Amino acid sequence: MPATLTTDVGDQARSALQESPIYDLRHLQVERQNETLLISGRVSTFYHKQLAQEVVRAVSGRTRVINSVEVG
């Protein structure tokens, strides 16, 4: 369900990652900067980086998502 401007999409994005069955995603950080969500941290595969972006995008609504997650 997309987030509305009256809810904190940053909190929703953090919760979505923390509830993920993928362990790598649970420790990523999400920072809200105006109408942008910045995902950061480190995961073991590029696939997990993509999954993190899609999890956040699913709750972000119209908020822009920047994926700065490192792989390695």
N, CA, C and O atoms as a DFTB+ gen file, in Angstrom:
288 C
 N C O
     1  1       0.846      -1.169       0.000
     2  2       0.000       0.000       0.000
     3  2       0.893       1.234       0.000
     4  3       1.771       1.350       0.855
     5  1       0.692       2.157      -0.933
     6  2       1.523       3.360      -0.982
     7  2       1.290       4.265       0.218
     8  3       0.180       4.356       0.744
     9  1       2.337       4.919       0.632
    10  2       2.249       5.834       1.775
    11  2       1.674       7.166       1.313
    12  3       1.859       7.564       0.163
    13  1       0.986       7.842       2.198
    14  2       0.492       9.174       1.901
    15  2       1.423      10.191       2.533
    16  3       2.271       9.840       3.354
    17  1       1.267      11.443       2.154
    18  2       2.128      12.484       2.702
    19  2       1.887      12.697       4.190
    20  3       2.745      13.260       4.869
    21  1       0.744      12.262       4.717
    22  2       0.455      12.461       6.132
    23  2       1.087      11.384       7.003
    24  3       1.080      11.512       8.227
    25  1       1.627      10.339       6.417
    26  2       2.309       9.315       7.193
    27  2       3.802       9.449       6.959
    28  3       4.234      10.024       5.959
    29  1       4.579       8.923       7.874
    30  2       6.030       9.006       7.730
    31  2       6.518       7.828       6.889
    32  3       6.644       6.709       7.387
    33  1       6.789       8.089       5.616
    34  2       7.230       7.024       4.725
    35  2       8.602       6.491       5.129
    36  3       8.926       5.340       4.838
    37  1       9.399       7.306       5.786
    38  2      10.689       6.828       6.279
    39  2      10.507       5.717       7.294
    40  3      11.187       4.693       7.226
    41  1       9.588       5.913       8.240
    42  2       9.299       4.870       9.235
    43  2       8.723       3.627       8.579
    44  3       9.077       2.508       8.948
    45  1       7.838       3.816       7.608
    46  2       7.247       2.675       6.908
    47  2       8.308       1.894       6.143
    48  3       8.284       0.663       6.128
    49  1       9.228       2.594       5.515
    50  2      10.296       1.934       4.764
    51  2      11.219       1.162       5.697
    52  3      11.596       0.028       5.403
    53  1      11.584       1.773       6.821
    54  2      12.431       1.079       7.799
    55  2      11.748      -0.172       8.322
    56  3      12.384      -1.220       8.442
    57  1      10.476      -0.079       8.633
    58  2       9.720      -1.237       9.131
    59  2       9.649      -2.343       8.087
    60  3       9.805      -3.521       8.409
    61  1       9.412      -1.960       6.839
    62  2       9.326      -2.951       5.766
    63  2      10.641      -3.712       5.614
    64  3      10.630      -4.926       5.408
    65  1      11.767      -3.015       5.713
    66  2      13.063      -3.686       5.616
    67  2      13.330      -4.562       6.831
    68  3      13.844      -5.671       6.689
    69  1      12.985      -4.080       8.030
    70  2      13.226      -4.848       9.250
    71  2      12.378      -6.108       9.324
    72  3      12.760      -7.077       9.981
    73  1      11.240      -6.102       8.662
    74  2      10.351      -7.266       8.666
    75  2      10.629      -8.225       7.511
    76  3       9.946      -9.239       7.369
    77  1      11.614      -7.915       6.698
    78  2      11.933      -8.746       5.544
    79  2      12.464     -10.114       5.977
    80  3      13.190     -10.215       6.966
    81  1      12.101     -11.164       5.238
    82  2      12.681     -12.478       5.530
    83  2      14.147     -12.576       5.092
    84  3      14.832     -13.540       5.435
    85  1      14.624     -11.592       4.345
    86  2      16.026     -11.556       3.904
    87  2      16.847     -10.835       4.984
    88  3      16.694      -9.632       5.194
    89  1      17.707     -11.583       5.653
    90  2      18.476     -11.051       6.782
    91  2      19.284      -9.813       6.400
    92  3      19.351      -8.855       7.170
    93  1      19.900      -9.826       5.206
    94  2      20.714      -8.687       4.755
    95  2      19.946      -7.366       4.775
    96  3      20.527      -6.315       5.046
    97  1      18.667      -7.414       4.495
    98  2      17.874      -6.186       4.391
    99  2      17.519      -5.591       5.754
   100  3      17.219      -4.401       5.850
   101  1      17.551      -6.387       6.780
   102  2      17.096      -5.950       8.103
   103  2      17.988      -4.901       8.753
   104  3      17.555      -4.214       9.678
   105  1      19.215      -4.768       8.291
   106  2      20.155      -3.841       8.923
   107  2      20.463      -2.621       8.066
   108  3      21.373      -1.852       8.374
   109  1      19.712      -2.449       7.007
   110  2      19.910      -1.268       6.168
   111  2      19.281      -0.049       6.822
   112  3      18.347      -0.170       7.614
   113  1      19.795       1.113       6.490
   114  2      19.277       2.364       7.024
   115  2      18.465       3.075       5.945
   116  3      18.777       3.005       4.757
   117  1      17.417       3.758       6.394
   118  2      16.618       4.591       5.503
   119  2      16.528       5.971       6.138
   120  3      16.111       6.117       7.287
   121  1      16.925       6.975       5.373
   122  2      16.901       8.351       5.860
   123  2      15.986       9.164       4.948
   124  3      16.108       9.119       3.724
   125  1      15.084       9.894       5.555
   126  2      14.187      10.735       4.770
   127  2      14.756      12.140       4.696
   128  3      15.099      12.744       5.712
   129  1      14.851      12.649       3.473
   130  2      15.332      14.003       3.237
   131  2      14.316      14.683       2.329
   132  3      14.347      14.505       1.111
   133  1      13.415      15.463       2.926
   134  2      12.327      16.110       2.194
   135  2      11.479      15.060       1.497
   136  3      10.846      14.247       2.169
   137  1      11.449      15.054       0.186
   138  2      10.649      14.088      -0.565
   139  2      11.515      12.984      -1.162
   140  3      11.210      12.454      -2.230
   141  1      12.602      12.641      -0.462
   142  2      13.523      11.602      -0.921
   143  2      13.805      10.636       0.218
   144  3      13.968      11.043       1.368
   145  1      13.860       9.341      -0.117
   146  2      14.297       8.321       0.824
   147  2      15.644       7.800       0.359
   148  3      15.784       7.368      -0.786
   149  1      16.639       7.836       1.242
   150  2      17.981       7.360       0.934
   151  2      18.207       6.046       1.669
   152  3      18.153       6.000       2.898
   153  1      18.461       4.979       0.918
   154  2      18.758       3.665       1.504
   155  2      20.267       3.510       1.528
   156  3      20.933       3.737       0.518
   157  1      20.817       3.121       2.687
   158  2      22.261       2.924       2.779
   159  2      22.558       1.707       3.638
   160  3      21.689       1.184       4.336
   161  1      23.808       1.270       3.569
   162  2      24.252       0.094       4.294
   163  2      24.978      -0.839       3.356
   164  3      25.430      -0.425       2.289
   165  1      25.093      -2.095       3.743
   166  2      25.835      -3.078       2.942
   167  2      25.070      -4.393       2.912
   168  3      24.544      -4.847       3.928
   169  1      25.017      -4.992       1.734
   170  2      24.415      -6.324       1.554
   171  2      25.418      -7.205       0.831
   172  3      26.416      -6.714       0.302
   173  1      25.154      -8.511       0.807
   174  2      26.124      -9.443       0.234
   175  2      25.998      -9.629      -1.272
   176  3      26.951     -10.073      -1.912
   177  1      24.850      -9.302      -1.854
   178  2      24.670      -9.509      -3.291
   179  2      23.953      -8.322      -3.937
   180  3      23.232      -7.574      -3.277
   181  1      24.174      -8.171      -5.248
   182  2      23.469      -7.137      -5.988
   183  2      21.966      -7.402      -5.975
   184  3      21.168      -6.466      -5.957
   185  1      21.584      -8.673      -5.985
   186  2      20.165      -9.045      -5.921
   187  2      19.519      -8.489      -4.649
   188  3      18.399      -7.980      -4.705
   189  1      20.198      -8.576      -3.517
   190  2      19.666      -8.042      -2.266
   191  2      19.563      -6.518      -2.321
   192  3      18.636      -5.938      -1.755
   193  1      20.511      -5.869      -2.999
   194  2      20.432      -4.430      -3.184
   195  2      19.169      -4.067      -3.952
   196  3      18.462      -3.127      -3.588
   197  1      18.887      -4.812      -5.012
   198  2      17.680      -4.573      -5.794
   199  2      16.423      -4.842      -4.976
   200  3      15.453      -4.088      -5.058
   201  1      16.438      -5.917      -4.184
   202  2      15.283      -6.237      -3.341
   203  2      15.003      -5.116      -2.341
   204  3      13.849      -4.748      -2.120
   205  1      16.042      -4.586      -1.751
   206  2      15.879      -3.488      -0.791
   207  2      15.187      -2.305      -1.460
   208  3      14.275      -1.703      -0.892
   209  1      15.624      -1.984      -2.655
   210  2      15.024      -0.867      -3.379
   211  2      13.552      -1.129      -3.658
   212  3      12.729      -0.225      -3.511
   213  1      13.210      -2.330      -4.051
   214  2      11.815      -2.651      -4.363
   215  2      10.939      -2.673      -3.113
   216  3       9.773      -2.280      -3.166
   217  1      11.495      -3.130      -1.990
   218  2      10.743      -3.115      -0.729
   219  2      10.419      -1.677      -0.333
   220  3       9.288      -1.372       0.044
   221  1      11.401      -0.807      -0.419
   222  2      11.192       0.599      -0.064
   223  2      10.262       1.273      -1.072
   224  3       9.387       2.051      -0.693
   225  1      10.452       0.979      -2.324
   226  2       9.612       1.589      -3.355
   227  2       8.138       1.199      -3.168
   228  3       7.249       1.992      -3.477
   229  1       7.876       0.001      -2.671
   230  2       6.505      -0.466      -2.474
   231  2       5.745       0.375      -1.448
   232  3       4.519       0.458      -1.511
   233  1       6.454       0.998      -0.508
   234  2       5.793       1.817       0.514
   235  2       6.037       3.308       0.329
   236  3       5.512       4.120       1.091
   237  1       6.826       3.675      -0.674
   238  2       7.262       5.068      -0.790
   239  2       6.254       5.995      -1.439
   240  3       6.385       7.214      -1.326
   241  1       5.255       5.455      -2.114
   242  2       4.313       6.323      -2.807
   243  2       5.027       7.123      -3.867
   244  3       5.721       6.560      -4.714
   245  1       4.863       8.441      -3.828
   246  2       5.514       9.312      -4.816
   247  2       6.886       9.792      -4.366
   248  3       7.535      10.562      -5.073
   249  1       7.325       9.350      -3.213
   250  2       8.624       9.762      -2.689
   251  2       9.742       9.123      -3.504
   252  3       9.724       7.918      -3.759
   253  1      10.697       9.924      -3.903
   254  2      11.842       9.442      -4.674
   255  2      12.709       8.539      -3.804
   256  3      12.896       8.812      -2.618
   257  1      13.241       7.460      -4.388
   258  2      14.095       6.517      -3.664
   259  2      15.486       6.536      -4.283
   260  3      15.643       6.367      -5.492
   261  1      16.499       6.745      -3.433
   262  2      17.896       6.691      -3.867
   263  2      18.533       5.495      -3.165
   264  3      18.539       5.412      -1.937
   265  1      19.061       4.586      -3.949
   266  2      19.661       3.358      -3.417
   267  2      21.177       3.518      -3.377
   268  3      21.841       3.416      -4.409
   269  1      21.727       3.770      -2.185
   270  2      23.170       3.912      -1.993
   271  2      23.750       2.704      -1.272
   272  3      24.819       2.794      -0.667
   273  1      23.057       1.583      -1.334
   274  2      23.501       0.359      -0.669
   275  2      24.758      -0.167      -1.374
   276  3      24.828      -0.198      -2.602
   277  1      25.737      -0.575      -0.580
   278  2      26.978      -1.156      -1.115
   279  2      26.865      -2.661      -1.138
   280  3      26.206      -3.253      -0.283
   281  1      27.503      -3.283      -2.110
   282  2      27.517      -4.746      -2.236
   283  2      28.916      -5.242      -1.932
   284  3      29.900      -4.719      -2.455
   285  1      28.998      -6.252      -1.084
   286  2      30.302      -6.812      -0.810
   287  2      30.404      -7.492       0.505
   288  3      31.466      -8.010       0.852
